[in-house]
């Protein structure tokens, strides 16, 4: 038989995570396609555009999660992720303030 020690090796864990991410992206894409096939509140061009956009976003998020997972084994990403969240929050706050000034100004 095989032992569970095989699943503790880094290359095997990376491959397992990659397969799980690919499966998740596939299922999300199928559910998006099923949603647009079952509904008809948008015209065909807009549905195609939204499906293409959703496919690209799911692909990008899958790649991002995979790269973060792989890099987390080699680097301490805690400070990087925390800093990026703070920067994203600050950018959202600045964007909201500027939108408010433009709309009300």
SULSULDA-V801655 format. One record per residue. N is the residue number from 0. SS is DSSP state (hx for helix, st for strand, lp for the rest). PHI is phi in whole degrees, -180 to 180 (none if undefined). PSI is psi in degrees with one decimal (* if undefined). Layout:
{{N,SS,PHI,PSI} {N,SS,PHI,PSI}}
This chain:
{{0,lp,none,-161.5} {1,lp,-127,159.4} {2,lp,-105,165.2} {3,hx,-76,-6.3} {4,hx,-65,-25.5} {5,hx,-62,-37.9} {6,hx,-77,-8.1} {7,hx,-89,-9.6} {8,lp,-78,140.1} {9,hx,-61,-47.2} {10,hx,-61,-36.3} {11,hx,-68,-41.6} {12,hx,-64,-38.8} {13,hx,-64,-42.3} {14,hx,-65,-41.3} {15,hx,-63,-44.0} {16,hx,-64,-40.2} {17,hx,-62,-43.1} {18,hx,-65,-40.8} {19,hx,-65,-38.8} {20,hx,-67,-43.2} {21,hx,-61,-42.4} {22,hx,-64,-41.6} {23,hx,-65,-45.2} {24,hx,-62,-40.8} {25,hx,-61,-45.6} {26,hx,-67,-38.2} {27,hx,-64,-43.7} {28,hx,-64,-40.5} {29,hx,-65,-39.6} {30,hx,-69,-35.1} {31,hx,-65,-44.7} {32,hx,-64,-41.4} {33,hx,-63,-39.9} {34,hx,-61,-47.7} {35,hx,-72,-26.9} {36,hx,-72,-33.9} {37,hx,-84,-24.4} {38,lp,-105,160.2} {39,lp,-145,39.0} {40,lp,-88,-4.9} {41,lp,-120,157.0} {42,lp,-76,168.8} {43,hx,-62,-41.1} {44,hx,-63,-42.6} {45,hx,-68,-38.0} {46,hx,-62,-44.5} {47,hx,-62,-41.0} {48,hx,-64,-45.7} {49,hx,-66,-38.3} {50,hx,-64,-44.0} {51,hx,-62,-42.9} {52,hx,-62,-44.8} {53,hx,-65,-37.8} {54,hx,-63,-43.0} {55,hx,-66,-39.5} {56,hx,-66,-43.6} {57,hx,-65,-37.5} {58,hx,-65,-44.8} {59,hx,-64,-43.0} {60,hx,-67,-38.5} {61,hx,-62,-45.7} {62,hx,-64,-40.9} {63,hx,-63,-46.4} {64,hx,-62,-39.9} {65,hx,-65,-45.8} {66,hx,-65,-38.7} {67,hx,-65,-40.4} {68,hx,-62,-46.2} {69,hx,-67,-45.3} {70,hx,-67,-27.1} {71,hx,-67,-18.8} {72,lp,-81,-16.8} {73,lp,-111,-26.3} {74,lp,-131,156.4} {75,lp,-87,106.8} {76,lp,-94,6.1} {77,hx,-61,-49.0} {78,hx,-68,-36.2} {79,hx,-65,-46.5} {80,hx,-67,-42.1} {81,hx,-63,-43.9} {82,hx,-64,-38.7} {83,hx,-69,-33.3} {84,hx,-67,-41.1} {85,hx,-64,-43.4} {86,hx,-65,-42.2} {87,hx,-64,-39.9} {88,hx,-65,-40.6} {89,hx,-65,-40.8} {90,hx,-65,-38.8} {91,hx,-65,-38.7} {92,hx,-66,-44.8} {93,hx,-63,-41.8} {94,hx,-62,-42.1} {95,hx,-65,-41.2} {96,hx,-64,-45.9} {97,hx,-65,-38.7} {98,hx,-64,-40.6} {99,hx,-65,-40.3} {100,hx,-66,-42.8} {101,hx,-68,-42.6} {102,hx,-70,-37.1} {103,hx,-99,-13.9} {104,lp,-86,*}}
